[in-house]
Structure formats: structure tokens, C-alpha cells
Amino acid sequence: MTENNSGNARKEQAEATKRRLIEGAKKAFSEKGYKGTSVRSLSRSIGISESLLYHYFPDGKKELFSEILKEELSVISEELMQFEADKELYSLPIEDTLDRIFTSLSAIISKHIDIIRIIVRESEVREFISRNDMCRLLKRLSDWFEELLKKRIESGEIRNIDYKTTAITLKAIIVNYILVRVLDIDTERLDDPERRKKMIAYHVSLWK
């Protein structure tokens, strides 16, 4: 094996080990939370030595969780881009559009609910997430709602409402849903299609 090939093989092995660490840590953090997960329990659950974990992540679980969080936020951002690019959202009746929006966002939330729960529940991890990053994600959602409502006003489907304030209301409904999921509250869940349909019908009736 040439020196070049040997170097590439070592690099690939190192990347594979690092990925194994990240995936194993995701599972451990989701089961026990950030505070309840120690470096020792992490290394044991993944099947590696503590020294190897510190080799890849010198700051231990703090750096490991920060890396996971960065990845999760990047994936969420990409998923939102794909969701926003769904052209059918602009052609469906407003009621169906809102239902599609909710189910799509619900799927994204469900996929990342473990990391969202840790962020909301554990104050120790707040330092790992930029307030500006979270504000950008929420503002992006508001801006998208504003654009969607503005287009519906221009098409005549809804009357000339205050679409900026209405967008804030829609965002608040989503944020409330996230909190309901995080806290495992079962009452008045909008996962229930009939309850969601009534909620959507009520809001749309105010716009027409």
C-alpha cells in the first residue's frame, strides 16, 4: 500500500470512528439527557475507551454535544428549505395548505424531538446554542408565513388582513405545539386531525 493510500485509509478510519462516536452519543443523550450522561457512560455504551473519546473530542461531552447540536440545526435548516420549496403549498386551498404546513412541520419536529427536549429542559446546554441561530429559524418561519398570506391576499382568496400579525399568530401556534410535545402534554394536541381541522377552519373564517 502506498503512503498516500495508507494516509487516506487512516483518515477514513478516523472519520468512521468519529461518526460512530457522534451517533452513539445521540442515542445516549436522547435516553438520559445531557446532565445524566457522563463521559464514562458514553464510552461504555459506544464500546470505546475514554481516552479515545477525548482524543476526538478534547472537551469531552460538552464538545460532543455541541457537535451534535450543530449538525441537528443544519439538518433542520435544510429540511425547512425543502419544505418551503414545495410549490403545491401555493396552489392548494388555504385550509389544505395550512394542514400540509402543520403536518410537514410536525414531521420535522418529531424527527428532532430528542434534541429539542434537551435544549428546552436542560439549562446546561443553553451555552451551546446561539440565541441568534434560534431567532433566525423562528424569523424565517414568520417571514415564510407572511409571504404565503400575502400571496393569498393578492389572489383574492382571503381579504386584506394584517398578514404580519397573522404570521406571528401562526408561528405562536407552532411554538406552542413544540412545547406540548416537549412536555408530553396529551390534552388538546393538534396531532388529532379533527381538532386541527376545526382550529384551521376557525382561523380561516377570520380571514375571509
C-alpha positions, 0 to 999 in steps of 0.5 A: 500500500502506498503512503498516500493510500495508507494516509487516506485509509487512516483518515477514513478510519478516523472519520468512521470512528468519529461518526460512530462516536457522534451517533452513539452519543445521540442515542445516549443523550436522547435516553438520559439527557445531557446532565445524566450522561457522563463521559464514562457512560458514553464510552461504555455504551459506544464500546470505546475507551475514554481516552479515545473519546477525548482524543476526538473530542478534547472537551469531552461531552460538552464538545460532543454535544455541541457537535451534535447540536450543530449538525441537528440545526443544519439538518433542520435548516435544510429540511425547512428549505425543502419544505418551503420549496414545495410549490403545491403549498401555493396552489392548494386551498388555504385550509389544505395548505395550512394542514400540509404546513402543520403536518410537514412541520410536525414531521420535522419536529418529531424527527428532532424531538430528542434534541429539542427536549434537551435544549428546552429542559436542560439549562446546561446546554443553553451555552451551546446554542446561539440565541441568534441561530434560534431567532433566525429559524423562528424569523424565517418561519414568520417571514415564510408565513407572511409571504404565503398570506400575502400571496393569498391576499393578492389572489383574492382568496382571503381579504386584506388582513394584517398578514404580519400579525397573522404570521406571528399568530401562526408561528405562536401556534407552532411554538406552542405545539413544540412545547406540548410535545416537549412536555408530553402534554396529551390534552388538546394536541393538534396531532388529532386531525379533527381538532386541527381541522376545526382550529384551521377552519376557525382561523380561516373564517377570520380571514375571509 
